[in-house]
Amino acid sequence: MGFPDFFTIGNFKKSPQGHWLFFPYSTSGPGYVIDSERLYKKLRRQMTIILLVSLLFGILIIKIARMEHFIYYLLFIPLLFAQHFSIYRLYRHLTRTDEKMTWGHFFNNQYILWTYLITTVMVVVLLLLFLFRFPDTWMIAITGIIVFGSGAAFFIKRIIAKKRPKKI
């Protein structure tokens, strides 16, 4: 599994019958049955490309907008519509299933836990640097540190809970 596959870990899971299930919107929304291994690999690759391109365009919009030109943030609206339409094209021909992607299944994946933990810790560190660089915006920085710090604590708790041996 390569680095880009981390973006789509929460979109796929195996059913008890052995079929791959595709959850385009992860824990929000229904799942779809994937008929073959070849189609699974194709969907995973296409989903990865869609999410990476959306991420890169999002970063570009933020870079263009800077802090002075909030009107550029409206560019996120067509980006989100394009992303939604692209994802819709992936699952419109698949058979819908009643099975759901639960938060428990989503967070039982070690890759997701570690990725989110590293991301939240990085955001907390960046907010601390932001706080020291721009002390007059302390309210925003402290709020972000509390929110992302509690997220990091949640992921640490989940990782520790997964590493404990089960009681018999």
N, C-alpha and C positions, 0 to 999 in steps of 0.2 A: 504494500500500500504506500503510495507516494504522498508527498505533501498536499497536492491539490485535492486528493481524496478526502482530506480532513473536512473540506467544506460540505461534503455530501453524506457524511456518516449518519446524520440524523434523518436522512430521507429514505433509507432503505433498511429493511429487516427481513429475516426469513420467517415464513409462516410455519405453523406446526406440520403442515402437509409437505413442506420442503420447497415451496415456491417463494420467489422473491416478491416482496411487497414494496411498492413505491409510494411514499408520502410526500407529495410536492411541497406541502407547507408544514412539514414536520409534525408537530403535535396538534396543529390547528387544521382540522379537516380530515377527509376520508383517505383511505388507502386504495391502491390500485394493484391488481395482480399482474405480474410480469410473466409472460409465458415461457421465455427461453433465457438461457444464460447469455446468449449473444445480444438479445434485446436489453438485458440488465446492464451489460457492459456499455452498450451504446447510450442508454439513458443516463447512466452514471457519468460518462464522459461529457455528454451534452449539458447536464445539470451543472457540472463543475465549470464548464466554459461560461455558462450564463451567469453563475454567481461570481466568478473571477472578473468578467467584463463589467458587471454591475459594480463590483467593489472598486475597480480601477476608475470607472466613470465617476463614482461617488467621491473618490479622493480628488479627482481632477476638478469637480465642481467645488469642493471645499477649498482647494488651492486657489481657484479663480475668485471665489467669493471673498476670501479673507475675512476679516472682521468688520470691514467698513461697508461692504456692499451686500446687505442681507437679501436684496431682490434676486440675486443669483441662486439663492437656495430654492427658489421656485423651479429651478431646473430639475430638482429631484422628482417632481410630479411626473413629467414624461418618462423619466428613467424608471420609476416604479411601475408605470403602465407598461413600458416595453418589457421589463422583467416579468411581470405577471403574464403578459401575452405569450412570451417565449416559453415560460413554464407550462402554460395551458396547452400549447402545441405538443408538449411531450406526453401528456396523459389523456388527451381527448379521445384516443382510440382504445384505451385500456379498459378492462372490466373493473368496475368499482366493487370494493369489498366492505363488509361491515367492521372489519378489524381496525382498531385505532392504534396510533403510536402514542403510548402513554409516557408521561414525564418520567416515570420510574424506569422504563425501558431506555428512554433517551439518555438519562443520566447514569445508567449502568455501564455505559461505554467509557472505558478508561481514557481513550483518545479525546473524547469530548470534554471530560472532566479536566484533564491536564491542559488542554488547549484553552478552555475558559479560565482556568486558574491563572495561567501565565498571562493571558490577556488582561484580566482584571488587575493583577498585580502591576503590570506595565502601565495601565491607566492610572492607578493610584500613584505610582512613582512620577509619571508625567504631571499629574495634578499637584503633587508636592513641589516639583520644580516650577510649575506655573505660579504656585502660591508665593514662592520666594522671589520669582522674577517680577511678578505683578501683585504686590501686596494689597493694592486697593481693591482687587477683585476677590478678596478672601472668602466672601459668602458663597460664591459659585464654586470655588476650589474646595472649601470645607464640605459643602453638600455633595459634590462628586466623590470626595474621599470617603465620606460615610457610606454612600450608596455602593460604590464599587468595592470598598473595603468589606462591607457586609456580604457582597457577592463572593469575594475571595474566601471569606470565612465559611460560607456555605459550601463552596467547592472543596475546601480543605476537609471539612467535616465529612463530605461524601467519599472522598478518597480514603480517609482514615477508616471509615465504616466498611469500605470494600476490602481493605487489607486485613481486617480483624478475622481471626478464625471463627467459624460459626460454632455456636454452643450446641451440644447434643443433648 
